Structures are given as structure tokens and as C-alpha cells.
């Protein structure tokens, strides 16, 4: 399995409008910025994007009944199709992988070895019951499977904040535990997949140690991250 892999999670809040009442509303300009940055350095990269307003409103309205799962998945498909279409406009051979239909490390690995950029997304899956599989869960799973070199979380905020409103430069396990003891993670945004705190906890549950960064998902920051520069908050795993 490849060990020089970079995994990039594009938060749903970066490319969709998740404000109250927004429904399947795309941020077209931001999406194009993201895809342009990716197009400049996409080899050995795996992209995972959140569902944003294409998934979360369906979960909240219909729950995880079979009908709800169908509506969630079809919303995720619409966002995935648009994301991958814009990537191809920038001449990136996007390979969409939909967890509800089929998702495995082997599929991702084969896509990369065949010259594609694997693009996965948050979705619903059928395990013992129908449940949400967040993009963060996918990132953690793939990071361990591929022994990823680094992980990037592109979000709608500059990084992880302390309680004075300042971006934390480096976050380690002890600092996170201290922040949780004080009441959570400052400016963490709660949603149906758990928000910033759950994202960080997933990283610290991994057995594989690597570099990870949480940063604002604009073109300049994405470009820096993909080029190997430090950006936002560095999470020490």
C-alpha cells in the first residue's frame, strides 16, 4: 500500500451554504477555487468532501429511514457529481466513489494506481442498521489503511481556536483534553456529524501517527497545504 499519500477533506461548509434554511445550495466560486488548487498538485492525493446542505437537511427532515437514506444519498450524489465535474474542467481525472454503493480501501487504491484522483464523500451506509458515515470517519479509515503522510481538513474557519479567539498554532492531545475539560472546543460547530470536536477526537483515535492540519479552505491555503507548507492549526497526532 502506498505510504506517501496525502488525504484532503473538504468540509461541506466550504463548498455549500449550510446556513439555516439553506437546501442543496452550492458555493460555486468556492468550489472552483478548491478544484483549481487541487488541479495543481493531485498526484498521490485522496479527496473526501462533506455533504453540507446536500445531505444534512435530509437527515434532519427524514431521519435514517429507508426513504430518508435514499434522499440523503441522492443529495450526496448531486454534490459529488458537481464536484467531480468541476475537477474534470481543470483536467483532473476524478474518480467518484460513493460509500452507500461500494467503498473499500481496494477500490481507492486501484483508482490511484490507474491514474485517477479518488473522490469520496460523506454518505449513508447499511451496516447493522442505516447510519451516517461522515467524511471524517472516511479520512481516519483511509489514513490508517494507507499510512498517510499527512491529512488536511479544509474548513470555514482559520483553524482550531482557543477560548480567547486566537488560532492555536499547534494542538496536541494534552491541550485538547484541557480544552474539553473547560467545556469543549472553542468555535466548534455542531452538526449531524459532530463538528470540530469530533473531527479532532477521530484523529486521536487513530493508531497511525502523521501530520494533520485544520485550516480555512481557500485557494491560497489549499495550495500551501498541497505543497507541503504549514497552514492553520497543526494537530500533533
DRENROKE-97088 format. One record per residue: residue in one letter; x, y, z of N, C-alpha, C in turn. Coordinates in steps of 0.1 Angstrom, whole numbers, padded with zeros to 4 digits, always signed. Layout:
BEGIN
aXYZXYZXYZ;...
END
This chain:
BEGIN
x+0009-0012+0000+0000+0000+0000+0009+0012+0000;x+0004+0023-0007+0012+0035-0008+0014+0042+0005;x+0025+0048+0008+0027+0054+0021+0030+0069+0020;x+0030+0074+0008+0033+0088+0005+0020+0096+0002;x+0009+0090+0007-0004+0095+0003-0008+0107+0012;x-0014+0117+0006-0020+0129+0013-0035+0127+0012;x-0042+0130+0023-0056+0129+0023-0062+0143+0026;x-0070+0148+0018-0076+0162+0019-0091+0161+0021;x-0096+0166+0032-0110+0166+0035-0115+0181+0032;x-0124+0182+0023-0131+0195+0020-0144+0195+0028;x-0145+0204+0038-0157+0204+0046-0169+0209+0038;x-0180+0203+0041-0193+0207+0034-0195+0222+0035;x-0191+0228+0046-0193+0243+0048-0184+0251+0039;x-0174+0245+0033-0165+0252+0024-0172+0254+0010;x-0179+0243+0006-0184+0243-0008-0199+0244-0009;x-0206+0244+0003-0221+0245+0003-0225+0255+0013;x-0236+0261+0012-0242+0270+0021-0249+0262+0032;x-0244+0262+0044-0251+0255+0055-0258+0263+0065;x-0261+0276+0061-0269+0285+0069-0283+0280+0071;x-0289+0284+0082-0303+0279+0085-0312+0281+0073;x-0319+0271+0069-0328+0271+0058-0323+0268+0045;x-0309+0268+0044-0303+0265+0031-0305+0251+0027;x-0308+0248+0014-0311+0234+0010-0304+0232-0004;x-0294+0223-0004-0287+0220-0016-0282+0232-0023;x-0276+0241-0016-0272+0254-0021-0256+0253-0022;x-0252+0254-0034-0237+0253-0037-0230+0267-0037;x-0218+0267-0032-0210+0279-0032-0201+0277-0045;x-0206+0281-0056-0199+0278-0069-0185+0284-0069;x-0183+0297-0065-0170+0303-0066-0160+0295-0057;x-0164+0292-0045-0155+0285-0036-0152+0271-0041;x-0162+0264-0047-0159+0251-0053-0149+0252-0064;x-0149+0262-0072-0140+0263-0083-0126+0266-0077;x-0125+0274-0067-0112+0277-0060-0106+0264-0055;x-0114+0256-0049-0109+0243-0043-0104+0234-0054;x-0112+0233-0065-0108+0224-0076-0095+0230-0083;x-0094+0243-0084-0082+0248-0091-0070+0245-0083;x-0071+0246-0070-0059+0243-0061-0055+0229-0062;x-0066+0220-0062-0063+0206-0063-0056+0202-0076;x-0061+0209-0087-0056+0206-0100-0041+0208-0102;x-0035+0216-0093-0021+0220-0094-0012+0210-0087;x-0018+0201-0079-0009+0190-0073-0019+0179-0067;x-0022+0170-0076-0032+0160-0072-0027+0146-0072;x-0015+0144-0076-0009+0130-0076-0007+0125-0061;x-0010+0113-0059-0009+0107-0045-0018+0114-0035;x-0029+0118-0040-0039+0125-0032-0052+0118-0032;x-0059+0118-0021-0072+0113-0019-0081+0124-0014;x-0092+0127-0020-0101+0138-0016-0114+0132-0011;x-0118+0138+0001-0130+0134+0007-0138+0148+0009;x-0150+0149+0005-0158+0161+0008-0170+0158+0016;x-0174+0168+0024-0186+0167+0033-0198+0168+0024;x-0210+0165+0030-0222+0166+0023-0229+0179+0024;x-0225+0187+0035-0231+0200+0036-0246+0201+0035;x-0251+0211+0028-0265+0213+0027-0272+0203+0017;x-0264+0194+0011-0269+0184+0002-0272+0171+0010;x-0268+0170+0022-0270+0158+0030-0277+0161+0043;x-0272+0170+0051-0276+0173+0064-0291+0176+0065;x-0296+0185+0057-0311+0188+0058-0320+0176+0056;x-0316+0167+0047-0324+0155+0045-0324+0146+0058;x-0312+0145+0064-0311+0137+0076-0320+0143+0087;x-0320+0156+0088-0328+0163+0099-0343+0161+0096;x-0347+0162+0083-0361+0162+0080-0367+0147+0079;x-0359+0138+0074-0365+0125+0071-0359+0114+0080;x-0348+0117+0088-0341+0107+0096-0334+0097+0088;x-0332+0085+0094-0325+0075+0087-0334+0063+0084;x-0346+0065+0080-0355+0055+0074-0350+0052+0060;x-0354+0041+0054-0350+0038+0041-0353+0050+0031;x-0365+0056+0033-0367+0068+0024-0358+0079+0027;x-0355+0082+0040-0345+0092+0043-0331+0089+0038;x-0327+0076+0039-0314+0073+0034-0313+0075+0019;x-0324+0072+0012-0324+0074-0003-0323+0089-0006;x-0330+0097+0001-0329+0111-0001-0315+0117+0002;x-0310+0112+0013-0296+0117+0017-0286+0113+0006;x-0286+0100+0002-0277+0096-0007-0278+0103-0021;x-0290+0105-0025-0292+0112-0038-0287+0126-0038;x-0289+0133-0026-0284+0146-0024-0269+0146-0025;x-0262+0136-0018-0248+0135-0019-0243+0132-0033;x-0250+0124-0040-0247+0121-0054-0246+0134-0062;x-0256+0143-0060-0257+0155-0068-0245+0164-0065;x-0241+0165-0052-0229+0173-0049-0217+0166-0054;x-0215+0153-0053-0204+0146-0058-0202+0148-0073;x-0213+0147-0080-0213+0149-0095-0208+0163-0099;x-0213+0173-0091-0208+0187-0094-0193+0189-0091;x-0189+0183-0079-0175+0185-0075-0166+0178-0086;x-0169+0166-0089-0161+0159-0099-0161+0165-0113;x-0173+0170-0117-0174+0177-0130-0165+0189-0130;x-0164+0197-0120-0156+0209-0119-0141+0204-0119;x-0138+0194-0112-0124+0189-0113-0120+0185-0127;x-0129+0179-0134-0125+0175-0148-0124+0187-0157;x-0131+0198-0154-0129+0210-0161-0115+0216-0160;x-0109+0213-0148-0095+0216-0145-0085+0205-0149;x-0090+0196-0157-0083+0185-0163-0077+0175-0152;x-0085+0173-0142-0082+0163-0132-0091+0151-0134;x-0085+0139-0135-0094+0127-0138-0100+0122-0125;x-0111+0128-0121-0117+0125-0108-0124+0111-0109;x-0123+0103-0099-0129+0090-0098-0139+0090-0086;x-0152+0093-0089-0161+0093-0077-0164+0080-0071;x-0163+0079-0058-0166+0067-0051-0177+0070-0040;x-0188+0063-0041-0199+0065-0033-0201+0055-0022;x-0198+0058-0009-0199+0048+0001-0211+0040+0002;x-0223+0046-0001-0236+0039+0000-0236+0027-0010;x-0229+0029-0021-0229+0018-0031-0218+0009-0029;x-0206+0014-0029-0194+0005-0027-0182+0014-0022;x-0176+0009-0011-0165+0017-0006-0155+0007+0001;x-0143+0007-0004-0133-0001+0002-0119+0005-0001;x-0109+0001+0007-0096+0006+0005-0091+0001-0009;x-0095-0011-0012-0090-0017-0025-0095-0009-0037;x-0107-0004-0037-0112+0005-0047-0104+0017-0048;x-0102+0024-0037-0094+0036-0037-0080+0034-0042;x-0074+0023-0037-0060+0020-0042-0059+0018-0057;x-0069+0010-0062-0069+0007-0076-0071+0020-0085;x-0080+0029-0080-0082+0041-0087-0069+0049-0088;x-0062+0050-0077-0049+0058-0077-0039+0052-0086;x-0038+0038-0085-0028+0031-0093-0031+0032-0108;x-0044+0035-0111-0048+0036-0125-0048+0050-0130;x-0043+0059-0122-0041+0073-0127-0052+0082-0124;x-0062+0078-0115-0073+0087-0112-0071+0094-0098;x-0078+0104-0096-0079+0111-0083-0092+0105-0076;x-0091+0097-0065-0103+0092-0059-0110+0104-0051;x-0123+0105-0053-0131+0115-0046-0142+0108-0039;x-0142+0108-0026-0152+0102-0017-0160+0113-0010;x-0171+0109-0004-0179+0119+0003-0186+0113+0015;x-0190+0121+0024-0199+0117+0035-0212+0111+0029;x-0218+0101+0035-0229+0094+0029-0236+0086+0040;x-0246+0079+0036-0253+0069+0045-0248+0055+0041;x-0247+0046+0050-0243+0032+0047-0252+0023+0055;x-0252+0010+0050-0260+0000+0056-0251-0009+0064;x-0250-0008+0077-0242-0017+0085-0252-0026+0092;x-0252-0027+0105-0263-0034+0112-0276-0027+0110;x-0275-0014+0108-0286-0005+0106-0281+0006+0097;x-0291+0014+0092-0287+0025+0083-0281+0036+0092;x-0269+0041+0088-0263+0051+0096-0255+0061+0088;x-0252+0072+0093-0244+0082+0086-0229+0078+0087;x-0222+0079+0076-0208+0077+0076-0202+0091+0072;x-0196+0098+0081-0191+0111+0079-0178+0111+0071;x-0175+0122+0064-0163+0123+0057-0151+0122+0067;x-0152+0126+0079-0141+0125+0089-0139+0110+0092;x-0149+0102+0093-0147+0088+0095-0139+0082+0084;x-0143+0085+0072-0136+0080+0060-0121+0084+0060;x-0119+0097+0063-0105+0102+0064-0097+0093+0073;x-0102+0091+0085-0094+0084+0096-0092+0069+0091;x-0102+0063+0085-0100+0049+0080-0090+0049+0069;x-0090+0058+0059-0081+0057+0048-0067+0061+0053;x-0066+0071+0062-0053+0075+0068-0045+0063+0074;x-0053+0055+0081-0046+0043+0087-0043+0032+0077;x-0052+0030+0067-0050+0020+0057-0038+0023+0048;x-0037+0036+0045-0026+0039+0035-0014+0044+0043;x-0014+0045+0056-0003+0051+0064+0000+0065+0058;x-0010+0073+0057-0009+0086+0051+0002+0094+0056;x+0008+0102+0047+0019+0111+0051+0014+0123+0059;x+0002+0128+0054-0004+0140+0060-0019+0141+0057;x-0026+0148+0065-0040+0149+0064-0043+0164+0065;x-0052+0169+0056-0057+0183+0057-0072+0184+0058;x-0076+0192+0068-0091+0195+0069-0093+0209+0065;x-0099+0211+0053-0102+0225+0049-0116+0228+0054;x-0117+0239+0062-0129+0242+0069-0133+0256+0065;x-0144+0261+0072-0148+0275+0070-0143+0284+0081;x-0133+0279+0089-0126+0288+0099-0111+0286+0097;x-0104+0295+0104-0089+0296+0102-0081+0284+0108;x-0087+0277+0117-0081+0266+0124-0088+0263+0136;x-0082+0257+0146-0088+0255+0159-0085+0267+0168;x-0095+0272+0175-0094+0284+0183-0093+0281+0198;x-0085+0289+0205-0085+0288+0219-0097+0297+0224;x-0099+0297+0237-0110+0304+0243-0109+0320+0243;x-0098+0324+0238-0096+0339+0236-0098+0343+0222;x-0102+0333+0214-0105+0336+0200-0093+0336+0191;x-0081+0331+0196-0069+0330+0188-0067+0316+0182;x-0062+0316+0169-0059+0303+0163-0048+0296+0170;x-0050+0284+0174-0039+0276+0180-0029+0272+0169;x-0016+0274+0172-0006+0271+0162-0004+0256+0162;x-0002+0250+0173+0000+0235+0174-0009+0230+0185;x-0016+0219+0182-0025+0213+0191-0021+0199+0194;x-0018+0195+0207-0015+0181+0210-0026+0176+0219;x-0025+0163+0222-0035+0156+0230-0038+0163+0243;x-0027+0167+0250-0029+0172+0263-0037+0186+0263;x-0034+0194+0253-0041+0207+0251-0056+0204+0248;x-0058+0194+0239-0072+0191+0236-0080+0187+0248;x-0074+0178+0256-0080+0173+0268-0083+0185+0278;x-0074+0194+0279-0076+0206+0287-0087+0215+0282;x-0089+0216+0269-0100+0224+0263-0113+0217+0265;x-0113+0203+0264-0125+0196+0266-0130+0198+0281;x-0120+0197+0290-0123+0199+0304-0129+0213+0307;x-0126+0223+0299-0131+0236+0301-0145+0238+0293;x-0149+0228+0287-0162+0229+0281-0163+0226+0266;x-0152+0221+0260-0153+0218+0246-0142+0224+0238;x-0144+0226+0225-0135+0233+0216-0141+0246+0212;x-0134+0257+0214-0139+0270+0210-0143+0271+0196;x-0155+0277+0193-0160+0279+0180-0162+0266+0172;x-0162+0254+0179-0166+0242+0172-0180+0243+0168;x-0183+0239+0155-0197+0240+0150-0203+0226+0150;x-0214+0225+0158-0221+0212+0160-0230+0210+0148;x-0230+0198+0142-0239+0194+0132-0242+0179+0133;x-0249+0173+0123-0253+0159+0125-0241+0150+0125;x-0229+0154+0121-0218+0145+0121-0208+0149+0132;x-0211+0159+0141-0203+0160+0153-0195+0173+0154;x-0192+0180+0143-0185+0192+0144-0170+0191+0147;x-0163+0202+0150-0149+0203+0152-0144+0193+0162;x-0150+0192+0174-0145+0183+0184-0145+0169+0180;x-0155+0164+0173-0155+0150+0168-0144+0148+0158;x-0141+0158+0150-0131+0157+0140-0117+0155+0147;x-0114+0162+0157-0102+0161+0164-0101+0148+0172;x-0112+0144+0178-0112+0131+0185-0109+0119+0176;x-0115+0120+0164-0112+0109+0154-0097+0108+0151;x-0091+0119+0150-0076+0119+0147-0069+0112+0158;x-0073+0115+0171-0065+0110+0182-0069+0095+0185;x-0080+0090+0178-0083+0076+0180-0075+0068+0170;x-0069+0074+0160-0061+0066+0150-0048+0060+0157;x-0045+0048+0152-0033+0042+0156-0021+0047+0148;x-0023+0053+0136-0013+0058+0128-0010+0073+0131;x+0003+0076+0133+0007+0090+0135+0011+0097+0123;x+0006+0109+0120+0011+0116+0108+0008+0131+0111;x+0012+0139+0101+0009+0153+0102-0005+0156+0098;x-0012+0165+0106-0026+0169+0102-0027+0184+0104;x-0035+0190+0096-0037+0204+0097-0052+0208+0095;x-0057+0218+0103-0070+0223+0102-0069+0237+0097;x-0075+0241+0086-0073+0254+0081-0085+0259+0073;x-0085+0272+0070-0096+0277+0062-0094+0273+0047;x-0105+0268+0041-0103+0262+0028-0104+0271+0016;x-0095+0281+0015-0095+0290+0004-0083+0285-0005;x-0082+0291-0017-0072+0287-0027-0058+0287-0022;x-0054+0299-0016-0041+0300-0011-0037+0290-0001;x-0046+0288+0009-0043+0278+0020-0042+0264+0014;x-0051+0260+0005-0051+0247-0001-0038+0245-0009;x-0034+0255-0016-0021+0254-0024-0009+0252-0014;x-0009+0260-0004+0002+0258+0006+0002+0244+0012;x-0009+0239+0016-0010+0226+0022-0005+0215+0012;x-0010+0216+0000-0006+0206-0010+0008+0207-0014;x+0014+0218-0012+0029+0220-0015+0037+0216-0003;x+0031+0212+0008+0038+0208+0020+0041+0218+0030;x+0035+0230+0029+0037+0241+0038+0028+0240+0050;x+0032+0245+0061+0023+0245+0073+0012+0256+0071;x+0000+0252+0075-0011+0262+0074-0021+0259+0085;x-0027+0270+0090-0037+0268+0101-0032+0262+0113;x-0039+0253+0120-0035+0246+0132-0029+0233+0128;x-0017+0231+0133-0011+0218+0132-0015+0209+0143;x-0021+0197+0140-0025+0188+0150-0015+0177+0152;x-0009+0176+0164+0002+0166+0166-0005+0153+0171;x-0004+0143+0162-0010+0130+0165+0000+0121+0171;
END
